[in-house]
Amino acid sequence: MLSFLAIITFISLLLAHHYRNVQLRFFDVQLKSLGLSHQLSEGSDLLSNMVRTFAATGDPIYDELFTQEVNVTRSRDKAVLELRKLGATTNELALIEKAKLSSDELIKLENQAFKAGRSGNLELARQLVFGASYLNEKAKIMGQINEFQKNIELRLAEQVKQVKLRANISSILAFVMVFVMIVMGLIAQILFYSRKVVGPLVRLNDAVLDLSIQKRDAGLDVFNDGSEVSILAKAIKDFHWSAVLDSDLQQIRMRIAEITIELYSAHDLQELTQIAMANMSVFLGVHYGLLYVTEKNGQYLKLVGGYGLPIEDIGRNIHFGEGLVGQCATNKAPIQINKAPENYIKIVSATGSASPVCILIQPLILNQTLLGVIELAAFRQFNENDKLILSELSLALAMSIELLSHREILF
């Protein structure tokens, strides 16, 4: 009977772990889907701003930027392709396909405006891109994208709700089975063993009833005499610690998702740097951090801000291959220095300055393109968990830099 209950407990734990992972995947899909739909609308807005600016000024540079977005960058096409991979429903894909087709139709009208402008008829070009027909088509595209975003949010929210319920049920079932096993063990001890064993089982039962995810110390270390009770206590302790670690991982994932949304809300690189460094200083315990972005010519990095650096350093350039940061940019691979050189950097505080223990330099890469580099330093070693967190935040940071670069072109 106890073996049967143990099997049910094990299966319940596996199901709870599985459903929590599914829940986190749904959060990830939601963030990526909303980001990609935003990329589609940004691409459409970029094309609209290029053609309108051309119609207003006649400057051919906007004609070139328009052509580059349509034929080379293709941010709209890439967004639709990635949304298909994320497993959007048929109805959701239909909405995003409609938005893409409407945007393609709008391009035909925009090409007419470019043709009129090239021939010197800027007045006709302005009528085409500022007229009621153009505005109606543009509004239709935005409406389809907004409806897609609403559908994604509602569907994934419902899926997360269902998966969370299943995970909770599985966890409760596992706790109930553990409790039942303890009760059965208690009965067996009373019936078949001496009174000497009853006391430890009662204490074990009290300790199990007192268990919770928030209480990290299970209080079961006292059961270490090698008896059957201590073996059962060890199994319960291992189960509790597994639940604590699972809860910690879920909290980390949720915090990464919250930081990602904050990064997407930044309006410029300075605000992006402040959000990133403020969160990383708390989340990773760093005392020094710098953010570099790749300049448009792709030959050097520019320091745009950081945490714990002199103000006069902001704006300095580092060529690819120059120093550790430049080497990280060239290789597109992270660099970790576990024993920082004495003369590399100094972390300054009100009480003095000191050299960090560890330096971690991470490239910011999106679609195999280097968008920047982040350099962090701390008075402790970065572990594998820290590097995993930084890797996920780096992707969100790279996407945020890409979004800001589109906005910079628009305005």
C-alpha positions in Angstrom: 0.0 0.0 0.0 2.8 2.4 0.9 4.5 1.6 -2.4 1.3 2.4 -4.3 1.0 5.8 -2.5 4.6 6.6 -3.1 4.1 6.0 -6.9 1.1 8.3 -6.9 3.1 10.9 -5.0 5.9 10.6 -7.5 3.5 11.0 -10.5 1.8 14.0 -8.8 5.2 15.7 -8.4 6.1 15.0 -12.0 2.7 16.4 -13.2 3.1 19.6 -11.0 6.6 20.2 -12.3 5.4 19.6 -15.9 2.4 22.0 -15.5 4.6 24.7 -14.0 7.0 24.5 -17.0 4.1 24.7 -19.3 2.8 27.8 -17.5 6.2 29.4 -17.9 6.3 28.5 -21.6 2.9 30.2 -22.0 4.3 33.4 -20.4 7.2 33.3 -22.7 5.0 32.8 -25.8 2.8 35.7 -24.7 5.8 38.0 -24.4 7.3 37.0 -27.7 3.9 37.2 -29.5 3.2 40.7 -28.2 6.7 41.8 -29.1 6.4 40.4 -32.7 3.0 42.0 -33.2 4.6 45.2 -32.0 7.4 44.6 -34.5 4.8 44.2 -37.3 3.1 47.5 -36.4 6.5 49.3 -36.0 7.4 48.1 -39.5 4.2 49.4 -41.0 4.6 52.7 -39.1 8.2 52.9 -40.3 7.1 52.6 -44.0 4.3 55.2 -43.4 6.7 57.7 -41.9 9.3 57.2 -44.7 6.8 57.8 -47.5 5.2 60.7 -45.7 8.5 62.4 -45.0 9.5 61.9 -48.6 6.2 63.4 -49.8 6.8 66.4 -47.5 10.5 67.0 -48.3 11.3 65.2 -51.5 14.5 63.9 -49.9 15.6 60.7 -51.7 17.1 59.3 -48.5 13.6 58.3 -47.3 13.0 56.5 -50.6 16.2 54.5 -50.0 15.2 53.7 -46.3 11.7 52.6 -47.5 13.2 50.3 -50.1 15.7 48.9 -47.6 12.9 48.0 -45.1 10.7 46.4 -47.8 13.4 44.4 -49.5 16.3 43.9 -47.0 15.3 44.4 -43.4 11.8 42.9 -43.9 10.8 43.3 -40.3 7.1 42.7 -41.0 7.8 39.4 -42.9 10.1 38.2 -40.1 7.5 39.0 -37.5 4.8 37.0 -39.3 7.2 34.0 -39.8 8.1 33.9 -36.1 4.5 34.2 -35.0 3.7 31.0 -37.1 6.5 29.2 -35.3 5.1 30.2 -31.9 2.0 28.2 -32.5 -0.7 30.9 -32.9 -4.2 29.6 -33.6 -5.8 29.6 -37.1 -7.9 32.6 -36.2 -5.0 34.5 -34.8 -2.8 33.8 -37.8 -5.7 34.8 -40.0 -5.8 38.2 -38.3 -2.0 38.7 -38.5 -2.0 37.6 -42.2 -4.8 40.1 -42.9 -2.7 42.8 -41.3 0.3 41.8 -43.3 -1.7 41.7 -46.6 -3.3 45.1 -45.8 0.2 46.4 -45.2 1.3 45.0 -48.5 -1.6 46.7 -50.2 -0.7 49.9 -48.5 2.8 49.6 -50.0 1.3 49.7 -53.5 -0.3 53.1 -52.6 3.0 54.2 -51.1 4.9 53.2 -54.2 2.5 55.3 -56.2 3.4 58.2 -53.9 7.1 57.6 -54.4 6.6 57.5 -58.2 4.8 60.8 -58.1 7.4 62.3 -55.9 10.3 61.1 -58.1 8.6 62.8 -61.1 8.4 66.1 -59.2 4.7 65.9 -58.3 5.0 66.1 -54.5 1.5 67.5 -54.2 0.0 64.2 -55.6 2.3 62.2 -53.3 1.0 64.1 -50.3 -2.6 63.6 -51.4 -2.0 59.9 -51.7 -0.4 59.3 -48.2 -2.4 61.9 -46.2 -5.7 61.2 -47.9 -8.8 59.5 -46.3 -8.2 56.3 -48.3 -4.7 55.9 -46.9 -5.7 56.7 -43.3 -8.6 54.2 -43.5 -6.2 51.5 -44.7 -3.8 52.3 -42.0 -6.5 52.2 -39.3 -7.6 48.9 -40.6 -4.1 47.4 -40.2 -3.8 48.7 -36.7 -7.2 47.4 -35.8 -6.3 43.9 -37.0 -3.1 43.9 -35.0 -4.8 45.2 -31.9 -7.5 42.4 -32.3 -4.7 39.8 -32.6 -3.0 41.1 -29.5 -6.3 40.9 -27.6 -7.0 37.4 -28.8 -3.4 36.3 -27.8 -3.7 37.8 -24.3 -7.2 36.2 -23.7 -6.2 32.8 -25.0 -2.9 32.5 -23.2 -4.4 34.0 -20.0 -7.0 31.2 -20.0 -4.4 28.5 -20.8 -2.2 29.8 -18.0 -5.2 29.7 -15.6 -6.0 26.1 -16.5 -2.4 24.9 -16.3 -1.9 26.7 -13.0 -5.0 25.0 -11.6 -3.7 21.6 -12.7 -0.3 22.3 -11.2 -1.9 23.3 -7.9 -4.1 20.2 -7.9 -1.1 17.9 -8.5 0.9 19.6 -5.7 -2.0 19.3 -3.3 -2.4 15.6 -4.3 1.3 15.0 -3.7 1.1 16.6 -0.2 -2.0 14.6 0.6 -0.3 11.4 -0.4 2.7 12.2 1.7 0.4 12.9 4.7 -1.5 9.7 4.1 1.8 7.7 4.0 2.9 9.3 7.3 -0.4 8.5 8.9 -0.2 4.9 7.6 3.3 4.7 8.8 2.2 6.0 12.2 -0.5 3.4 12.4 2.0 0.6 11.4 4.4 1.8 14.1 1.8 1.8 16.7 0.6 -1.7 15.7 3.9 -3.4 15.0 6.7 -1.5 16.7 7.6 -0.4 20.1 6.4 2.8 21.7 10.0 4.1 21.2 9.1 4.8 17.5 5.7 6.4 18.0 7.2 9.7 19.4 9.5 10.3 16.4 6.6 9.7 14.0 4.4 12.2 15.8 7.1 14.8 15.6 7.6 14.0 11.9 3.9 14.4 11.4 4.0 17.8 13.1 7.0 18.8 11.0 5.2 17.8 7.8 2.1 19.7 8.7 4.3 22.8 9.3 5.9 22.5 5.9 5.4 25.3 3.3 7.2 26.6 0.2 8.0 29.9 2.1 9.6 27.9 5.0 12.9 26.9 3.5 14.1 24.9 6.6 12.0 21.8 6.7 13.1 21.1 10.3 13.7 17.4 9.5 17.4 17.2 10.2 16.8 15.9 13.7 15.7 12.6 12.2 19.1 11.1 11.5 19.4 7.9 13.5 19.3 5.6 10.4 15.8 4.2 11.3 12.9 3.8 9.0 11.5 7.1 10.3 14.7 8.9 9.4 14.6 7.4 5.9 11.0 8.7 5.5 12.0 12.1 6.9 14.8 12.3 4.3 12.4 11.5 1.5 10.0 14.2 2.7 12.9 16.7 3.1 14.1 16.0 -0.5 10.5 16.5 -1.7 10.2 19.8 0.2 13.5 21.0 -1.1 12.6 20.1 -4.7 9.3 22.1 -4.3 11.3 25.1 -2.9 13.7 25.0 -5.8 10.8 24.7 -8.3 9.1 27.7 -6.6 12.4 29.7 -6.7 12.8 29.0 -10.5 9.2 30.1 -11.1 9.8 33.3 -9.2 12.9 34.0 -11.2 11.1 33.4 -14.5 8.3 35.7 -13.4 10.8 38.4 -12.4 12.5 38.1 -15.8 9.2 38.5 -17.5 8.4 41.6 -15.5 11.9 43.1 -16.2 11.4 42.3 -20.0 8.1 44.3 -20.0 9.9 47.2 -18.3 12.7 47.2 -20.9 10.2 47.2 -23.8 8.6 50.4 -22.3 11.8 52.4 -22.5 11.6 55.5 -24.7 15.3 56.0 -25.3 18.7 54.4 -24.6 19.3 56.4 -21.4 16.0 55.2 -19.9 16.7 51.7 -21.1 20.1 51.7 -19.4 18.5 53.0 -16.1 15.9 50.2 -16.2 18.4 47.5 -17.0 21.0 48.5 -14.5 18.6 49.2 -11.7 17.1 45.7 -12.0 20.4 43.9 -12.5 22.0 45.5 -9.5 19.2 44.1 -7.3 18.6 40.8 -9.3 22.2 39.8 -9.8 23.9 41.7 -7.0 26.2 43.7 -9.3 28.0 46.9 -8.2 29.1 48.1 -11.5 27.5 47.9 -15.0 28.0 49.5 -18.4 25.9 49.3 -21.6 27.5 49.7 -25.0 25.5 49.9 -28.3 26.9 49.1 -31.7 27.2 52.2 -33.9 25.5 52.1 -37.3 28.7 51.5 -39.2 29.3 48.4 -37.1 33.0 49.2 -36.4 32.9 50.3 -32.8 30.8 50.4 -29.7 29.5 53.5 -27.9 29.1 53.7 -24.1 25.5 55.0 -23.5 25.3 54.7 -19.7 25.7 52.5 -16.7 25.8 52.0 -13.0 28.7 53.1 -10.9 30.7 54.9 -13.6 31.9 58.5 -13.9 29.6 60.7 -15.9 32.5 61.9 -18.2 32.9 58.3 -19.5 29.5 58.3 -21.1 29.8 58.6 -24.9 33.3 57.2 -25.3 33.9 54.7 -28.1 35.5 51.3 -28.2 36.6 49.7 -31.4 35.9 46.0 -32.1 38.8 43.9 -30.8 39.9 46.7 -28.3 40.1 45.4 -24.8 37.8 42.8 -23.2 34.7 44.6 -24.4 35.9 44.9 -27.9 37.0 41.3 -27.9 33.5 40.2 -26.7 32.0 42.2 -29.6 34.4 40.6 -32.2 33.8 37.0 -31.0 30.1 37.5 -30.1 30.7 35.4 -27.0 30.6 36.1 -23.3 33.8 36.7 -21.3 34.1 36.0 -17.6 37.1 37.1 -15.6 37.1 35.4 -12.1 40.0 37.3 -10.8 39.8 40.9 -12.0 43.1 42.7 -12.6 43.9 45.4 -10.0 44.1 48.2 -12.6 41.0 47.2 -14.7 38.2 49.1 -12.9 37.5 50.4 -9.4 34.1 50.2 -7.8 33.7 53.5 -5.9 31.4 54.1 -2.9 31.1 56.7 -0.2 33.5 54.7 2.0 36.2 54.2 -0.6 37.0 52.1 -3.7 37.9 48.5 -4.4 38.6 46.1 -7.3 35.7 43.7 -8.1 36.1 40.0 -7.6 34.5 39.0 -10.9 33.8 40.6 -14.3 31.2 39.3 -16.8 30.9 40.7 -20.3 27.9 39.6 -22.3 27.1 40.3 -26.0 23.6 41.5 -26.9 22.7 39.5 -30.1 19.4 39.4 -32.0 19.0 37.4 -35.2 22.8 36.8 -35.3 23.4 40.6 -35.3 25.4 42.2 -32.5 23.4 45.2 -31.1 25.6 45.9 -28.1 27.6 44.6 -25.1 26.9 44.7 -21.4 29.7 44.7 -18.8 29.0 43.8 -15.2 31.3 43.6 -12.1 30.6 42.3 -8.6 32.3 41.4 -5.3 31.5 37.8 -5.8 31.7 35.0 -8.4 28.9 34.7 -11.0 27.4 31.2 -10.9 25.7 29.3 -13.7 22.3 30.5 -12.5 23.4 34.1 -12.8 24.7 33.5 -16.3 21.4 31.9 -17.3 19.5 34.9 -16.0 21.8 37.3 -17.7 21.5 35.4 -21.0 17.7 35.7 -21.0 17.8 39.4 -19.9 20.4 40.0 -22.7 17.9 38.8 -25.3 15.2 41.1 -24.0 17.8 44.0 -23.9 18.8 43.3 -27.5 15.1 43.4 -28.6 14.6 46.6 -26.7 17.6 48.2 -28.5 16.3 47.1 -31.8 12.8 48.6 -31.1 14.5 51.9 -30.1 16.5 52.0 -33.3 13.3 51.7 -35.3 11.8 54.6 -33.3 14.9 56.7 -33.8 14.5 56.2 -37.6 10.9 57.2 -37.4 11.5 60.4 -35.5 
